[in-house]
Amino acid sequence: FSPIIKLDLMQIDPFVLPEIAAGVKARGLRLLVHNPEHVGQ
């Protein structure tokens, strides 16, 4: 996974998380959304 994507997810406003989650799922990166611990690394 791209570290840039991780940084973007960590800096997102809570209010736009659903929008981002939809975009991430559309890209087939569901694991990033479903594994917060992985994103936090």
CYANA upper distance limits for C-alpha pairs under 8 A (distance plus 0.5 A):
  1 PHE  CA      5 ILE  CA      8.01
  2 SER  CA      6 LYS  CA      7.35
  3 PRO  CA      7 LEU  CA      6.78
  4 ILE  CA      8 ASP  CA      6.72
  5 ILE  CA      9 LEU  CA      6.72
  6 LYS  CA     10 MET  CA      6.78
  6 LYS  CA     32 LEU  CA      8.38
  6 LYS  CA     39 VAL  CA      6.07
  6 LYS  CA     40 GLY  CA      8.17
  7 LEU  CA     11 GLN  CA      6.81
  8 ASP  CA     12 ILE  CA      6.76
  9 LEU  CA     20 ILE  CA      8.37
  9 LEU  CA     39 VAL  CA      8.12
 10 MET  CA     39 VAL  CA      8.01
 10 MET  CA     40 GLY  CA      7.87
 12 ILE  CA     16 VAL  CA      7.37
 12 ILE  CA     17 LEU  CA      7.20
 13 ASP  CA     17 LEU  CA      7.11
 16 VAL  CA     20 ILE  CA      6.83
 17 LEU  CA     21 ALA  CA      6.41
 18 PRO  CA     22 ALA  CA      6.68
 19 GLU  CA     23 GLY  CA      6.87
 20 ILE  CA     24 VAL  CA      6.51
 21 ALA  CA     25 LYS  CA      6.56
 21 ALA  CA     30 ARG  CA      8.32
 21 ALA  CA     33 VAL  CA      6.87
 22 ALA  CA     26 ALA  CA      6.64
 23 GLY  CA     27 ARG  CA      6.92
 24 VAL  CA     28 GLY  CA      6.93
 24 VAL  CA     29 LEU  CA      5.80
 24 VAL  CA     30 ARG  CA      6.66
 24 VAL  CA     32 LEU  CA      8.35
 24 VAL  CA     33 VAL  CA      7.92
 25 LYS  CA     29 LEU  CA      6.05
 25 LYS  CA     30 ARG  CA      5.43
 29 LEU  CA     33 VAL  CA      7.94
 30 ARG  CA     34 HIS  CA      6.70
 31 LEU  CA     35 ASN  CA      6.23
 32 LEU  CA     36 PRO  CA      7.23
 32 LEU  CA     38 HIS  CA      7.35
 32 LEU  CA     39 VAL  CA      6.57
 33 VAL  CA     39 VAL  CA      8.42
 35 ASN  CA     39 VAL  CA      7.23
 36 PRO  CA     40 GLY  CA      6.71
 37 GLU  CA     41 GLN  CA      7.22
